[in-house]
């Protein structure tokens, strides 16, 4: 332990801490019912394009919204909510203590009371208040059901390492610290907006209790404004990118420490064994890349297919029948098959990192653990708002950027016109090509998530940025918009899921009844 830094000593102590397990009675579900519900959940989450790390919170949010339509009582909502999560296998069977039902029920009542008091005391859009409350409540419930979030320990370590390496020259150190914290949570823990709101809310107010409820409701409007300012900080993406590019070694280090939890202090004292474990962890992670990418491709195809189906049924098909008197099969085939073909190409081009990459990660981890200060990237110095550039130069850049859009999208329109695709189908094709481009870019990032290399510009990257970045940027905006307004998601959440979960609950009770009757015969 003498050779590692003080910050590393604190990290090691955190991983070596042994958490006691509860002896309370746990929630158990029928395995057949769980199998059915988990398959539905996989299908449902595939249509809602989110990172794996936020699927649990997203599921809690979805269940909350559905059940709050029927009741506003925490006592009524808590037990079935947790049961649904166990059905969907977000938690192993018999792993959630029944005592947590009471805590979740109390939390639901507390946050709903907070919402009521906020609406009474402030003139804030009630829909926006409800959005915040649902975000905070779903995150708090996740924290109750899954305490000691796996990413928290390493996230705090990364934050302490990088907070001194970022300087915002025209803003305060407090703002710098908040922005580094947000960037770490986004880059390493993959927190979404709801989780970021929750973590900043807790930093600002502390944990919500009956004792501080009045103060929180009184100060909510001002706090919300300040937190939104931080979440929309102009230079946030630069800080995020700076930290994101350096998170790979920390993910591998987390794997190694979790494998040896309770004996990490012994491991770091044996450099040879530590290096061997790092290489083994890299190899294990590389093996998961293909599975992650395949899962991402399947989810993306489902997401795009259902969105495309809605367009084809309600817009494209109707237009073609009205204008041409029939549905043009060639246009539909081009629009339908192109996303699948592009996804297949992305999958084929995936390469697994080599052993040289593992050695680079090993070297970086050693400097993180043993060097004080560790050798990381150059310090990031930036301004809250970028310096104003020459108006003439800015105008030239904008013209060049618009030319990029014109060439990229114009080229597609030209090709489709040659194929005699009608204007509406061209628009639909470009719409989905943009979405597929962004999704493919995300999948490619997933495939390269463990590759540690210098990010230098080359001719290939410049050509890629010039021709494909417009599609990716537009696709990102469209994907976010489609995820929010997707009519298929609404149908699933409120028309299909409610009766489906009711049938599943009935089926579980019926199986329990049959088992009870069978036991009477023994």
C-alpha positions in Angstrom: 0.0 0.0 0.0 3.0 2.3 0.5 3.5 2.7 -3.3 0.0 3.8 -4.2 -1.3 7.3 -3.9 -3.6 8.5 -1.2 -6.4 8.8 -3.6 -5.9 5.2 -4.7 -5.8 4.1 -1.1 -9.2 5.5 -0.6 -10.4 3.8 -3.7 -9.0 0.4 -2.6 -10.6 0.8 0.8 -13.9 1.4 -0.9 -13.7 -1.8 -2.9 -12.5 -3.8 0.1 -15.5 -2.7 2.1 -17.8 -5.7 2.8 -21.5 -4.9 2.6 -23.8 -6.9 4.9 -26.7 -8.8 3.3 -30.2 -8.6 4.6 -31.9 -11.6 6.2 -35.4 -10.2 5.5 -38.0 -12.2 3.6 -37.5 -11.6 -0.1 -39.8 -11.1 -3.1 -40.1 -14.3 -5.2 -41.9 -14.7 -8.5 -42.9 -17.7 -10.6 -40.1 -18.5 -13.1 -42.5 -19.2 -16.0 -44.1 -15.8 -15.5 -40.7 -14.1 -15.2 -39.6 -15.7 -18.5 -42.7 -14.4 -20.3 -42.4 -10.9 -18.7 -38.6 -10.7 -19.4 -39.1 -11.4 -23.1 -41.7 -8.6 -23.3 -39.3 -6.3 -21.5 -36.4 -7.0 -23.9 -38.7 -6.3 -26.8 -40.0 -3.1 -25.2 -36.6 -1.7 -24.3 -35.4 -2.4 -27.9 -38.0 0.2 -29.1 -36.8 2.8 -26.6 -33.2 3.5 -27.7 -31.3 4.0 -24.4 -28.0 2.9 -22.9 -28.0 -0.3 -20.9 -27.0 1.6 -17.7 -30.3 3.5 -17.6 -32.7 0.8 -18.6 -33.6 0.0 -14.9 -34.5 3.7 -14.2 -36.3 4.0 -17.4 -38.4 0.9 -16.6 -39.2 2.3 -13.2 -40.3 5.5 -14.8 -42.5 3.7 -17.3 -44.2 1.6 -14.6 -44.7 4.7 -12.4 -46.4 6.6 -15.1 -48.7 3.8 -15.9 -49.6 3.0 -12.3 -50.0 6.7 -11.3 -52.8 6.9 -13.8 -54.7 4.4 -11.6 -53.6 5.4 -8.1 -51.6 8.1 -6.3 -51.0 5.9 -3.3 -47.5 4.7 -2.6 -48.9 1.7 -0.7 -50.8 0.7 -3.8 -48.0 1.2 -6.3 -44.9 0.0 -4.5 -45.4 -3.7 -4.3 -46.6 -4.3 -7.9 -43.9 -2.0 -9.2 -41.1 -4.0 -7.5 -42.7 -7.2 -8.6 -42.8 -6.1 -12.2 -39.1 -5.3 -12.0 -38.3 -8.8 -10.7 -40.6 -10.3 -13.4 -38.5 -8.5 -16.0 -35.3 -9.8 -14.3 -33.9 -6.4 -13.5 -33.2 -8.1 -10.2 -32.7 -11.9 -9.6 -35.5 -13.8 -8.0 -35.5 -13.6 -4.2 -32.9 -10.8 -4.1 -35.1 -7.8 -3.1 -36.2 -7.8 0.6 -39.9 -7.2 1.2 -38.9 -4.5 3.6 -38.0 -2.3 0.7 -41.6 -2.2 -0.4 -42.4 0.1 2.6 -39.5 2.4 1.8 -40.5 2.6 -1.9 -44.1 3.4 -0.8 -43.0 6.1 1.5 -40.7 7.6 -1.1 -43.6 7.7 -3.7 -45.8 9.5 -1.2 -43.1 11.9 -0.3 -42.3 12.9 -3.8 -45.9 13.2 -4.8 -46.4 15.5 -1.8 -43.4 17.5 -2.9 -45.0 17.9 -6.3 -48.3 19.1 -4.8 -46.5 21.7 -2.6 -44.4 23.0 -5.5 -47.5 23.5 -7.6 -49.1 25.3 -4.7 -46.2 27.6 -4.0 -44.8 28.4 -7.5 -46.1 29.3 -10.9 -44.2 26.7 -12.8 -45.6 24.6 -15.7 -47.2 21.6 -14.0 -46.1 19.3 -16.8 -42.5 20.4 -16.3 -42.8 19.9 -12.5 -44.3 16.4 -13.0 -41.4 15.6 -15.4 -38.9 16.6 -12.7 -40.7 14.7 -10.0 -40.9 11.5 -12.1 -37.2 11.8 -12.9 -36.3 12.3 -9.3 -38.7 9.6 -8.0 -37.6 6.9 -10.5 -34.0 7.6 -9.7 -34.6 7.5 -6.0 -36.4 4.2 -6.3 -33.5 2.8 -8.2 -31.2 4.0 -5.5 -33.3 2.2 -2.9 -33.6 -1.0 -4.8 -30.0 -1.0 -5.9 -27.9 0.8 -3.2 -24.2 1.4 -3.7 -24.5 1.9 -7.4 -21.6 0.0 -9.1 -20.5 3.1 -10.9 -20.4 5.5 -8.0 -17.1 4.4 -6.4 -15.1 4.7 -9.6 -16.9 7.8 -10.7 -15.9 9.6 -7.6 -12.3 8.5 -8.1 -12.3 9.8 -11.7 -13.9 13.1 -10.6 -11.2 13.7 -8.0 -8.5 13.0 -10.6 -9.9 15.3 -13.3 -11.3 18.2 -11.3 -7.9 19.8 -11.1 -7.1 19.2 -14.8 -10.0 21.3 -16.1 -10.0 25.1 -16.0 -12.8 27.3 -17.1 -11.0 30.6 -17.4 -14.1 32.9 -17.3 -16.1 31.0 -14.6 -15.8 29.9 -11.0 -14.2 26.8 -9.6 -17.6 25.8 -8.2 -18.9 25.7 -11.8 -15.8 23.8 -12.9 -16.4 21.2 -10.2 -20.1 20.8 -11.2 -19.3 20.5 -14.8 -16.5 17.9 -14.2 -18.9 16.0 -12.0 -21.6 16.0 -14.7 -19.1 15.0 -17.4 -17.9 12.1 -15.4 -21.4 10.9 -14.7 -22.2 11.1 -18.4 -19.0 9.7 -19.7 -18.3 6.9 -17.2 -21.6 6.0 -15.6 -23.7 6.8 -18.7 -26.2 8.8 -16.6 -29.2 10.2 -18.6 -30.8 13.5 -18.0 -33.1 12.1 -15.3 -30.2 10.7 -13.3 -28.2 13.9 -13.7 -31.1 15.9 -12.4 -31.4 13.5 -9.4 -27.7 13.7 -8.5 -27.6 17.5 -8.8 -30.8 17.7 -6.8 -29.2 15.6 -4.0 -26.1 17.7 -4.1 -28.1 20.9 -3.8 -30.7 19.8 -1.2 -29.5 16.5 0.3 -31.8 13.6 0.6 -35.5 14.5 0.5 -37.1 13.8 3.9 -40.2 14.9 5.7 -38.0 17.3 7.7 -36.7 19.2 4.7 -39.8 18.9 2.5 -41.1 22.4 3.2 -37.7 24.0 2.5 -37.2 22.0 -0.7 -40.6 22.9 -2.0 -40.0 26.6 -1.1 -36.6 26.7 -2.9 -37.4 24.4 -5.8 -38.0 27.1 -8.4 -34.6 28.7 -7.8 -32.8 25.4 -7.5 -34.4 24.1 -10.7 -33.2 27.2 -12.6 -29.7 26.9 -11.3 -29.5 23.2 -12.0 -30.9 23.7 -15.5 -28.2 26.3 -16.2 -25.5 23.8 -15.2 -27.1 21.0 -17.3 -27.1 23.4 -20.3 -23.7 24.9 -19.7 -22.3 26.0 -23.1 -19.0 24.2 -22.9 -20.3 21.0 -21.3 -19.7 18.8 -24.4 -16.0 19.8 -24.6 -15.5 18.7 -21.0 -17.5 15.5 -21.6 -15.4 14.6 -24.6 -12.2 15.3 -22.8 -13.1 12.9 -20.0 -14.9 10.3 -22.2 -11.7 9.8 -24.2 -9.9 8.7 -21.0 -12.4 6.4 -19.2 -11.3 3.1 -20.8 -8.6 2.3 -18.2 -11.0 3.0 -15.4 -13.6 0.5 -16.7 -11.0 -2.2 -16.8 -9.7 -1.2 -13.4 -13.2 -1.5 -12.0 -13.5 -5.0 -13.5 -10.3 -6.1 -11.8 -11.2 -4.6 -8.4 -14.7 -6.1 -8.4 -13.3 -9.5 -9.2 -11.0 -9.2 -6.1 -13.4 -7.3 -3.9 -12.3 -7.7 -0.3 -8.7 -8.4 -1.3 -7.9 -5.4 -3.5 -5.2 -4.1 -1.1 -3.4 -7.4 -1.5 -3.7 -7.4 -5.2 -2.3 -3.9 -5.7 0.7 -4.9 -3.6 1.6 -7.6 -6.1 2.5 -5.8 -9.3 2.9 -8.9 -11.5 -0.4 -10.3 -10.4 -2.1 -7.0 -10.9 -0.8 -6.7 -14.4 -1.9 -10.2 -15.3 -5.4 -9.5 -14.0 -5.5 -6.3 -16.1 -4.7 -8.2 -19.2 -7.2 -10.9 -18.3 -9.9 -8.2 -17.7 -9.1 -6.7 -21.1 -9.5 -10.0 -22.8 -12.8 -10.6 -21.1 -14.1 -7.2 -22.1 -13.1 -7.8 -25.7 -15.1 -11.0 -25.8 -18.2 -9.0 -24.8 -17.9 -6.5 -27.6 -19.4 -8.8 -30.2 -22.4 -9.6 -27.9 -22.9 -5.9 -27.1 -22.8 -4.9 -30.7 -25.1 -7.7 -31.8 -27.6 -6.6 -29.1 -27.3 -3.0 -30.1 -27.9 -3.9 -33.8 -31.0 -6.0 -32.9 -32.4 -3.2 -30.7 -31.7 -0.6 -33.4 -33.4 -2.7 -36.1 -36.5 -3.1 -33.9 -36.5 0.6 -33.1 -36.2 1.6 -36.7 -38.5 -1.1 -38.0 -41.4 0.0 -35.8 -40.8 3.7 -36.5 -40.6 2.9 -40.2 -43.8 0.8 -40.0 -45.7 3.8 -38.5 -44.4 6.0 -41.4 -45.2 3.4 -44.0 -48.7 2.7 -42.8 -49.8 6.3 -41.9 -47.9 8.5 -44.3 -46.0 6.9 -47.2 -48.6 4.3 -48.1 -51.4 6.8 -47.9 -49.6 9.3 -50.1 -48.8 6.8 -52.8 -52.3 5.5 -52.9 -53.7 9.1 -53.3 -51.2 10.2 -55.9 -50.3 7.1 -57.8 -53.3 4.9 -57.0 -51.1 2.2 -55.6 -48.3 1.5 -53.1 -45.0 1.5 -55.0 -43.2 -1.6 -53.8 -39.7 -0.6 -55.0 -39.8 2.6 -52.8 -40.9 0.6 -49.8 -38.2 -2.0 -50.4 -35.4 0.6 -50.7 -36.6 2.3 -47.5 -37.0 -0.9 -45.6 -33.9 -2.9 -46.6 -31.4 0.0 -46.5 -31.3 0.2 -42.7 -30.8 -3.6 -42.4 -28.0 -3.6 -45.0 -26.2 -0.8 -43.3 -26.4 -2.5 -39.9 -25.0 -5.7 -41.5 -22.1 -3.7 -42.9 -21.4 -2.1 -39.5 -21.4 -5.6 -37.9 -19.0 -7.0 -40.5 -16.5 -4.2 -40.1 -16.1 -4.7 -36.4 -12.7 -5.6 -35.2 -11.7 -6.8 -31.7 -8.8 -4.8 -30.1 -5.4 -6.6 -30.0 -3.0 -7.4 -27.2 -1.0 -4.2 -27.8 -4.1 -2.2 -26.8 -4.2 -4.2 -23.6 -0.6 -3.3 -22.8 -1.5 0.4 -23.4 -4.4 0.1 -20.9 -2.1 -1.7 -18.4 0.5 1.1 -18.6 -2.2 3.7 -18.1 -3.7 1.9 -15.1 -0.3 1.7 -13.5 0.2 5.4 -13.8 -3.3 6.0 -12.4 -2.6 3.9 -9.3 1.0 4.6 -8.6 2.0 8.0 -10.0 1.2 11.2 -8.1 0.0 13.0 -10.0 -0.9 10.4 -12.7 0.1 11.0 -16.3 -3.2 11.7 -18.1 -4.0 13.9 -21.1 -3.0 17.5 -21.2 -5.0 19.8 -18.9 -8.1 21.2 -20.5 -8.4 25.0 -20.5 -11.5 26.5 -22.0 -13.9 29.4 -21.7 -17.6 29.3 -20.8 -18.3 30.6 -24.2 -15.8 30.2 -27.0 -13.9 33.3 -28.1 -15.6 35.2 -30.9 -14.0 34.4 -34.3 -13.7 36.8 -37.2 -17.2 37.3 -38.7 -15.8 36.8 -42.2 -14.1 33.5 -41.2 -17.3 32.4 -39.4 -19.3 33.1 -42.5 -16.9 31.0 -44.6 -17.1 28.2 -42.1 -20.9 28.3 -42.2 -21.0 28.3 -46.0 -18.6 25.3 -46.0 -20.8 23.5 -43.5 -23.9 24.3 -45.5 -22.1 23.0 -48.6 -21.4 19.8 -46.7 -25.1 19.3 -46.0 -26.0 20.2 -49.6 -23.5 17.7 -51.0 -24.4 14.9 -48.6 -28.2 15.2 -48.8 -28.2 16.4 -52.4 -26.2 13.4 -53.5 -28.7 11.1 -52.0 -31.6 12.9 -53.6 -29.9 12.7 -57.0 -29.4 8.9 -56.7 -33.0 8.3 -55.5 -34.3 10.5 -58.3 -32.4 8.4 -60.8 -34.1 5.3 -59.3 -37.4 7.1 -59.8 -38.3 7.2 -56.2 -41.1 9.7 -55.5 -40.4 12.9 -53.4 -42.2 11.7 -50.3 -40.3 8.4 -50.3 -37.1 10.3 -50.8 -37.9 12.3 -47.7 -38.7 9.2 -45.7 -35.5 7.5 -47.0 -33.3 10.5 -45.9 -35.2 10.6 -42.6 -34.3 7.0 -41.8 -30.9 7.2 -43.3 -30.1 10.0 -40.9 -31.4 7.9 -38.0 -29.5 4.8 -39.1 -26.3 6.8 -39.6 -26.5 8.0 -36.0 -27.4 4.5 -34.7 -24.5 3.0 -36.7 -22.2 5.6 -35.3 -23.3 4.7 -31.8 -22.8 1.0 -32.5 -19.3 1.7 -34.0 -18.5 3.6 -30.8 -19.6 0.6 -28.8 -17.3 -1.6 -30.9 -14.4 0.7 -30.2 -15.2 1.5 -26.6 -12.1 -0.3 -25.3 -9.6 0.9 -27.9 -7.0 3.2 -26.3 -5.3 5.2 -29.0 -4.2 8.7 -29.9 -7.1 10.6 -31.5 -5.3 12.3 -34.4 -6.9 13.7 -37.4 -6.2 11.9 -40.7 -7.5 12.0 -44.3 -10.0 9.3 -43.6 -11.5 11.0 -40.6 -11.7 14.3 -42.5 -13.5 12.7 -45.4 -15.8 10.9 -42.9 -16.6 14.1 -41.1 -17.2 16.0 -44.3 -19.7 13.6 -45.9 -21.3 11.7 -43.0 -21.3 14.1 -40.0 -24.4 15.9 -41.4 -26.3 12.7 -41.4 -25.1 11.7 -38.0 -26.0 15.1 -36.5 -29.4 15.2 -38.0 -30.0 11.6 -37.1 -29.2 12.3 -33.4 -31.8 15.0 -33.3 -34.4 12.8 -35.1 -33.7 9.8 -32.9 -34.3 11.9 -29.7 -37.5 13.3 -31.2 -38.8 9.9 -32.4 -38.1 8.3 -29.1 -40.3 10.9 -27.4 -43.2 10.9 -29.9 -43.1 7.3 -31.1 -46.8 6.4 -31.3 -45.8 2.7 -31.1 -44.3 3.3 -27.6 -47.5 5.0 -26.5 -49.5 2.1 -27.7 -47.2 -0.4 -25.9 -47.1 1.5 -22.7 -50.7 2.4 -22.2 -52.8 0.1 -24.4 -50.8 -3.2 -24.5 -48.7 -3.2 -21.4 -51.4 -2.5 -18.9 -53.6 -5.5 -19.8 -50.6 -7.6 -20.5 -49.1 -7.0 -17.0 -52.6 -7.7 -15.6 -52.8 -11.0 -17.3 -49.3 -11.9 -16.1 -50.2 -11.1 -12.5 -53.4 -13.2 -12.8 -51.4 -16.0 -14.4 -48.9 -15.9 -11.5 -51.7 -16.0 -8.9 -53.3 -18.9 -10.8 -50.1 -20.9 -10.8 -49.7 -20.2 -7.1 -53.3 -21.5 -6.5 -52.6 -24.7 -8.5 -49.4 -25.3 -6.5 -51.3 -24.8 -3.2 -54.0 -27.3 -4.4 -51.2 -29.8 -5.4 -49.6 -29.5 -2.0 -52.8 -30.5 -0.3 -52.5 -33.8 -2.1 -49.1 -34.6 -0.6 
